[in-house]
């Protein structure tokens, strides 16, 4: 009888460890990365919307999810036989702790003040301001990519 109780307790404990991973969406902060260790060998990885998040495959059991902009998408991972070994929603959030939004004449301008304020892209900001920042970021990216 003691063996059965121990076996049941062990089984319930292992279920408790496995269930939280799929209990809710995978939360990732924008511009940050989280690691996801897979139970099984991945052969293909599918991400619903690459505008919200990105995925990098380290090896067949470890992937990295990077938040790009706030929103929710989904992630599915399949083994070489086409069996789904992982599926979850990915929710990207934005850490607003250090963000300051200035409203001038009905137009928003967002700054990240950690500790000195600098302009940041934020959906809903003045379109000319946003476009100017976007161009600067693209130009900077081109320089760092050697284009």
HELIX and SHEET records of a PDB file:
HELIX    1   1 UNK A    2  UNK A   23  1                                  22    
HELIX    2   2 UNK A  127  UNK A  145  1                                  19    
SHEET    1   A 4 UNK A  26  UNK A  29  0                                        
SHEET    2   A 4 UNK A  84  UNK A  93  1                                        
SHEET    3   A 4 UNK A  71  UNK A  78 -1                                        
SHEET    4   A 4 UNK A  44  UNK A  47 -1                                        
SHEET    1   B 3 UNK A  33  UNK A  37  0                                        
SHEET    2   B 3 UNK A  62  UNK A  67 -1                                        
SHEET    3   B 3 UNK A  53  UNK A  59 -1                                        
SHEET    1   C 3 UNK A  99  UNK A 104  0                                        
SHEET    2   C 3 UNK A 107  UNK A 113 -1                                        
SHEET    3   C 3 UNK A 117  UNK A 119 -1                                        
END                                                                             
